[in-house]
Every structure is written in C-alpha cells, then in structure tokens.
Amino acid sequence: MPFERPTITAIIDRTSADFESKGFGAETRVRRSIIYVLARVIAGVAHGLYGFIAWASRQFLPDTQDDENLQRYATMYDITRVPAARATGSVVVTGSTGTSVPVGLRLQRSDGYEFVTTAENIVIGGTATVPVEASSTGVAGNTDAGVQLAVAAQVSGLSATAVVASGDIAGGADEERLEALRVRVLTFMRKRPQGGAAHDYVAWALEVPGVTRAWPKPHLNGLGTMGLFFVRDGDIDPIPSPTAVATVQAHIDGLRPVTVKDFTVYAPEPLPIDYEIRLDPDTTANRAAVVAQLQDLFRREAEPGAVIPLTHSAEAISLAPGEFDHDLIAPAADIAPGDGYMPILGEVSFVP
C-alpha cells in the first residue's frame, strides 16, 4: 500500500489526541489554551518534515528527480546535457574583384539576428563564398539558402548585401531539454551500451546538439551494414540538412565499431500527409485543437518506414478539446511510408 502524506488537519487531530491521552483533556480544544497552540505548532513542523520526506523520496530515481538532481545523477553514468550549438554555413558576397572580405564581418538578417564571417576570402569574378557562424547559439540561427543578409559595416568594394549559400546556415540547436535528458538516462538504464548494438547508434546520435529522434536500420545496404535516419524537431524543418547529416556521421564514426562494413547516416525523405476533416462543432478553436493533436501524433509515432494506423488519426482528432464528433475523409487508409520516407503533417483542411 503506498504511503500517503497526512494533511495538516489530520496531524493536528492526531497531536491533540496524543495530548488528551496524556491527561490534558479538553484543554487541547480550547482556543486560548497553551496546549491548543502547541498542538498546532507541532503539527506544522511535522507537516513540513513529511513534505521534505516526500520530496526526498522522489530524488532516489531519475524518473521523478527534480532538475538539479537529475543532472547530477546523469553525470554518474557519464551522461551530460547536450549543449546549445551555433549555426554555421556560408554566404555569397558580391563586390569588386580583388576586394578582401575580412574575418569578423557582421551580417544581419531582416529580423536583426546577426552572423559573423569566420575566415577571410577574396572576391573573384564578382563574388566570394565566405564561411559564417551565428552570433549566438540556438535554433534561431538556422537560415535557409537564398535568404538575403545586410552587411552591418560597409566595406569598400563590397555590396551592402550578401546571400546565404546553398547548404543553408544550419546546425544551430538549443540546449537539450531536461525531459529529453531524463529519457536518455532511463534508456541507458534499460538498454545498457553494448559497443555497437542498434540502440547504441541511437544513443550516439542523440549526443549531437539538435538531434531529437533517431532510428537505426541494420543491414540497410546489405549484410554487415548499418544505416541511421534522424530528425531535428527543434528546427522549423525537422528534416536535417546535409550539414547536420555530416555532423552526425562524423560523431558516430568516431564511436562505432570498426568491424561494421558500412555505416551511413541519412536524412529521411519527407512524406507530407494531408488531412480532410468534417468537424462538429466546427469552430476556429476546435480546428486549432485538432491540428495540435495531429502534430502530437506525428511527433509520437512517425518514423521512416513505420505504419501509422488510421485509427490512431481518428483517436488523435477525438482527443482535441471541444470536439464532439468528426468524419475523417482523408486519409482513407493507414499511413504506410516506404523505407526511408518520413511521414509529416501536411495540409489540414476542414469541410462543411
């Protein structure tokens, strides 16, 4: 039977009864009696101690530990919180041939976010491709190719704008959420490292900043080979960029067994799944709630090559607050992506 922390009222009654049993009688119930006051003071202290014991009991194991103790517990297994990372990439600067693009040149996005050049280059043929990094860590620095950046300090011979080169500015990640760290610790305890088991590849991938989910595919390219797909849910587009794929590949290559014939990291191919729903009652708030539930469904169940049953879609819609009834018009069957294809939520349309 689980222990239940007594309420302060129950402790007061118990303390009062103890005083009565020692011969104080009705004095324990008289408001201006010193015994009445003592019973409540003692009960207050005891209630606080019960609270501390309840808190301490939750600190024994990582599934209920608070943030500070979780991180301390994780370090005992040499598991540390994945730090935030800066986005990196390249930009194309235009200008007069022979002009030098200096290190430390600041470039500004339209929302004010800044990037800094990390190497010098010379304009040849009117353009120069220069490596840059975000001025601060986090997913906010990730920027698509083709986005225009303003040169913060005008340099003679250079245009006032630059453009993000192909390959994007990518790799920026926020610090790992503590709940994600908790999952990694619990997974470590349930599936101990084996120096190259399938779950080891997942653990190695999750050590890379920004990686939130990963799926190993043994024998993907033949006997003795290993493939791995992963996503970055913190980014605007969870499908990783080539730069992110290369980062995960390099990290795991330094850890995996050398006996693996071939190991390759892949970005899954996105497979948008459109929904058509007749909703009752059909309100703006209910529509938003349905979309939120579908997003959560894909976050929980979508993975490359894995089936999402049609009934799970219907269940997710029914879980939306405010929904009374609905007809799921599309999709009309289970979501069954091919190997390497990642189902993502497409357009959600509502019909009368």
C-alpha distance (Angstrom), angle and dihedral (degrees) to the residues before:
residue distance angle dihedral
M1 . . .
P2 3.82 . .
F3 3.77 119.3 .
E4 3.80 115.1 -109.0
R5 3.77 120.3 -155.5
P6 3.83 107.4 -123.2
T7 3.78 118.3 -123.0
I8 3.77 119.4 -113.0
T9 3.82 89.1 -111.4
A10 3.80 90.3 56.5
I11 3.81 90.6 49.1
I12 3.80 91.6 49.9
D13 3.81 90.9 51.3
R14 3.81 90.7 47.7
T15 3.82 92.8 48.3
S16 3.79 91.8 46.9
A17 3.79 90.3 50.4
D18 3.81 89.9 51.2
F19 3.81 90.6 53.2
E20 3.80 90.8 48.0
S21 3.80 91.3 50.9
K22 3.81 89.2 55.1
G23 3.79 91.9 59.0
F24 3.80 104.0 -91.9
G25 3.81 91.4 116.1
A26 3.78 119.5 178.1
E27 3.80 93.0 -2.9
T28 3.77 88.6 87.4
R29 3.83 89.3 66.2
V30 3.80 99.0 45.2
R31 3.79 110.0 102.4
R32 3.82 97.2 -140.5
S33 3.80 94.4 42.7
I34 3.80 118.2 114.5
I35 3.80 87.8 -135.1
Y36 3.80 89.6 56.4
V37 3.81 89.8 53.6
L38 3.80 93.8 44.7
A39 3.80 92.1 51.5
R40 3.79 90.4 56.7
V41 3.80 95.5 43.0
I42 3.79 91.8 51.1
A43 3.80 90.8 45.5
G44 3.81 90.8 52.6
V45 3.80 91.9 52.5
A46 3.79 91.9 46.5
H47 3.80 91.9 48.7
G48 3.81 90.0 54.1
L49 3.80 91.1 49.8
Y50 3.79 90.7 49.9
G51 3.81 87.6 52.4
F52 3.79 92.1 52.2
I53 3.81 91.2 48.6
A54 3.82 90.0 50.4
W55 3.82 90.4 50.4
A56 3.82 92.8 45.7
S57 3.81 91.8 50.7
R58 3.80 89.1 58.3
Q59 3.82 91.8 55.3
F60 3.81 95.9 64.4
L61 3.82 96.6 82.1
P62 3.82 131.4 32.1
D63 3.81 96.7 -122.0
T64 3.84 89.9 72.6
Q65 3.81 103.9 21.9
D66 3.78 120.4 122.8
D67 3.79 120.1 -116.0
E68 3.80 99.2 -89.7
N69 3.80 96.0 46.4
L70 3.80 92.2 43.2
Q71 3.80 91.1 58.3
R72 3.80 91.2 45.7
Y73 3.81 91.0 49.5
A74 3.80 91.6 48.3
T75 3.80 92.3 55.6
M76 3.82 88.9 60.2
Y77 3.81 86.5 67.8
D78 3.81 91.8 42.0
I79 3.79 89.8 -108.3
T80 3.79 114.2 138.7
R81 3.76 132.0 -177.8
V82 3.80 110.5 -90.1
P83 3.82 106.5 -112.8
A84 3.77 127.0 -130.7
A85 3.79 116.3 -93.3
R86 3.80 136.4 -150.3
A87 3.78 121.3 -118.4
T88 3.81 114.2 -117.4
G89 3.78 135.0 -172.3
S90 3.78 141.8 115.2
V91 3.79 137.5 -77.5
V92 3.78 131.1 -156.5
V93 3.80 112.7 -127.6
T94 3.78 121.4 -166.9
G95 3.78 126.8 -151.9
S96 3.77 146.9 109.0
T97 3.80 116.8 -31.5
G98 3.79 111.3 -99.2
T99 3.81 94.9 26.7
S100 3.81 113.6 133.4
V101 3.80 119.8 -129.5
P102 3.82 102.9 -147.8
V103 3.79 130.1 -139.3
G104 3.80 112.5 -102.8
L105 3.82 95.6 30.8
R106 3.81 107.4 154.7
L107 3.80 120.0 -133.4
Q108 3.77 122.5 -169.8
R109 3.79 130.9 -151.3
S110 3.80 120.0 -143.0
D111 3.82 91.0 -99.4
G112 3.81 91.5 54.6
Y113 3.81 97.4 -102.1
E114 3.80 110.6 142.4
F115 3.80 136.6 -143.0
V116 3.80 129.2 -169.2
T117 3.80 129.0 -147.3
T118 3.81 111.9 -118.5
A119 3.80 100.9 -166.4
E120 3.78 137.6 32.1
N121 3.80 122.2 -112.8
I122 3.79 138.2 173.7
V123 3.80 124.6 -124.0
I124 3.80 108.8 -116.4
G125 3.77 121.7 179.8
G126 3.78 91.1 -1.9
T127 3.81 98.6 -55.8
A128 3.79 141.4 70.5
T129 3.79 128.6 -169.5
V130 3.78 110.5 -141.4
P131 3.83 129.9 -175.7
V132 3.79 115.7 -121.5
E133 3.78 139.0 -179.0
A134 3.80 132.1 -158.0
S135 3.78 116.3 -95.8
S136 3.82 90.3 -126.4
T137 3.78 138.2 20.5
G138 3.80 124.3 -96.3
V139 3.78 143.3 73.5
A140 3.81 90.3 -75.7
G141 3.80 88.8 81.6
N142 3.81 95.2 61.6
T143 3.81 107.2 108.9
D144 3.80 130.9 178.2
A145 3.78 123.7 -119.7
G146 3.79 113.6 -92.3
V147 3.81 95.9 33.9
Q148 3.79 111.3 136.4
L149 3.80 120.0 -125.3
A150 3.79 127.2 -165.2
V151 3.80 119.6 -129.8
A152 3.82 102.7 -121.3
A153 3.82 95.5 -154.8
Q154 3.79 116.5 34.1
V155 3.80 114.3 -123.5
S156 3.79 119.3 -160.7
G157 3.78 109.9 -106.2
L158 3.83 95.4 19.4
S159 3.79 128.4 101.3
A160 3.79 118.8 -114.0
T161 3.81 91.9 -116.6
A162 3.80 138.9 49.8
V163 3.79 132.4 -167.6
V164 3.80 129.0 -134.4
A165 3.79 107.7 -109.5
S166 3.80 126.2 -128.5
G167 3.76 112.3 -73.2
D168 3.81 91.4 49.3
I169 3.78 127.8 -123.3
A170 3.78 97.9 -77.0
G171 3.77 145.8 152.6
G172 3.79 97.5 72.5
A173 3.80 112.4 141.4
D174 3.78 138.2 172.8
E175 3.78 120.9 -124.3
E176 3.78 112.3 -78.7
R177 3.79 114.0 -87.1
L178 3.79 113.0 -113.5
E179 3.80 91.2 -124.2
A180 3.79 88.8 56.8
L181 3.80 89.0 51.0
R182 3.80 89.0 50.5
V183 3.81 90.5 53.9
R184 3.81 91.3 50.2
V185 3.81 91.8 51.3
L186 3.80 92.6 48.7
T187 3.80 91.2 46.4
F188 3.81 89.7 51.4
M189 3.80 89.7 53.4
R190 3.80 93.7 47.4
K191 3.80 97.8 40.4
R192 3.77 109.3 33.0
P193 3.82 117.8 -154.1
Q194 3.78 113.2 -90.3
G195 3.79 101.1 -178.4
G196 3.77 96.9 -104.8
A197 3.80 110.8 4.3
A198 3.81 116.1 140.7
H199 3.81 92.3 -100.9
D200 3.82 90.3 53.5
Y201 3.81 89.5 64.9
V202 3.80 89.8 54.5
A203 3.81 91.2 50.0
W204 3.81 91.4 49.4
A205 3.80 92.3 48.9
L206 3.81 92.4 50.8
E207 3.80 89.5 56.9
V208 3.83 89.0 69.9
P209 3.83 113.5 91.2
G210 3.80 111.8 -103.5
V211 3.81 97.8 16.7
T212 3.81 109.0 123.4
R213 3.82 105.3 165.1
A214 3.79 133.8 19.1
W215 3.81 136.7 177.7
P216 3.82 124.6 -159.0
K217 3.81 118.5 -144.7
P218 3.83 110.9 -162.3
H219 3.83 115.9 -153.4
L220 3.81 90.6 8.3
N221 3.80 92.4 147.4
G222 3.78 97.7 27.2
L223 3.78 139.8 -58.7
G224 3.78 112.6 -29.6
T225 3.81 94.9 18.3
M226 3.78 130.7 113.6
G227 3.79 130.7 -155.7
L228 3.78 129.3 -172.0
F229 3.80 132.2 -162.8
F230 3.79 122.9 -167.2
V231 3.80 143.0 171.5
R232 3.79 137.2 -153.3
D233 3.81 106.8 -138.5
G234 3.80 93.0 -178.0
D235 3.82 92.2 65.3
I236 3.80 123.9 83.1
D237 3.80 86.7 -115.5
P238 3.82 109.4 37.3
I239 3.81 91.4 -160.2
P240 3.83 104.3 97.3
S241 3.78 123.3 -119.1
P242 3.82 122.8 -122.1
T243 3.80 88.3 -101.1
A244 3.80 91.3 54.8
V245 3.81 90.9 47.6
A246 3.81 90.8 51.5
T247 3.81 90.8 49.8
V248 3.81 93.1 53.4
Q249 3.81 91.0 44.0
A250 3.81 91.6 53.4
H251 3.80 93.4 45.7
I252 3.80 95.3 51.3
D253 3.81 93.5 40.6
G254 3.79 86.6 64.2
L255 3.81 92.0 54.4
R256 3.80 109.6 31.1
P257 3.82 124.4 95.5
V258 3.78 113.8 -86.2
T259 3.80 88.6 -137.4
V260 3.82 92.0 73.6
K261 3.78 105.7 108.2
D262 3.79 94.8 -145.4
F263 3.80 133.1 -4.6
T264 3.80 122.1 -172.8
V265 3.79 132.2 175.9
Y266 3.80 117.5 -146.8
A267 3.76 138.5 -171.5
P268 3.82 106.9 -132.1
E269 3.78 118.3 -119.0
P270 3.81 109.1 -109.7
L271 3.80 115.5 -118.6
P272 3.83 108.9 -167.1
I273 3.80 113.2 -149.4
D274 3.80 114.6 -156.1
Y275 3.79 121.2 -153.1
E276 3.80 130.2 -153.1
I277 3.78 114.3 -168.7
R278 3.80 137.9 176.9
L279 3.79 104.5 -150.5
D280 3.80 131.6 -162.7
P281 2.97 116.5 -132.9
D282 3.79 92.2 21.4
T283 3.82 104.7 -155.2
T284 3.79 133.2 144.9
A285 3.80 91.4 -112.3
N286 3.80 92.8 49.4
R287 3.79 92.0 48.6
A288 3.81 90.6 52.7
A289 3.81 90.2 48.6
V290 3.81 91.5 51.7
V291 3.81 92.2 50.3
A292 3.82 90.1 49.3
Q293 3.80 91.1 52.0
L294 3.80 92.3 49.0
Q295 3.80 90.5 49.6
D296 3.79 88.6 52.7
L297 3.82 90.5 49.2
F298 3.80 91.9 55.3
R299 3.79 90.6 44.7
R300 3.82 90.5 54.7
E301 3.79 103.3 37.7
A302 3.80 111.7 19.2
E303 3.78 116.1 106.2
P304 3.80 134.3 144.2
G305 3.78 111.6 -72.9
A306 3.83 94.7 -2.5
V307 3.81 123.0 127.8
I308 3.80 121.1 -123.8
P309 3.82 106.7 -158.0
L310 3.80 116.7 -128.8
T311 3.80 89.3 -125.2
H312 3.80 89.7 62.6
S313 3.80 90.2 58.2
A314 3.79 90.5 50.5
E315 3.79 90.4 47.7
A316 3.82 92.2 51.0
I317 3.81 91.2 52.4
S318 3.81 91.1 48.2
L319 3.81 90.2 52.9
A320 3.82 91.6 60.7
P321 3.83 110.3 112.2
G322 3.79 110.0 -110.5
E323 3.81 95.9 22.2
F324 3.82 112.8 129.4
D325 3.79 100.5 168.8
H326 3.79 139.8 -15.1
D327 3.79 145.2 -179.6
L328 3.79 115.8 -136.4
I329 3.80 102.9 -148.0
A330 3.80 97.7 170.5
P331 2.93 137.4 59.4
A332 3.77 92.2 37.2
A333 3.82 97.6 -172.5
D334 3.78 141.5 30.0
I335 3.80 115.9 -60.0
A336 3.80 102.4 -112.4
P337 3.82 112.5 174.1
G338 3.77 122.0 -171.2
D339 3.78 122.7 -114.2
G340 3.78 110.3 -64.0
Y341 3.82 94.8 16.3
M342 3.79 118.2 117.9
P343 3.82 118.0 -153.7
I344 3.80 111.4 -134.0
L345 3.78 129.0 177.8
G346 3.78 110.2 -93.7
E347 3.79 128.1 -177.8
V348 3.80 117.3 -25.1
S349 3.79 111.7 -155.0
F350 3.80 127.5 -177.7
V351 3.79 122.4 -149.0
P352 3.81 127.6 -162.4
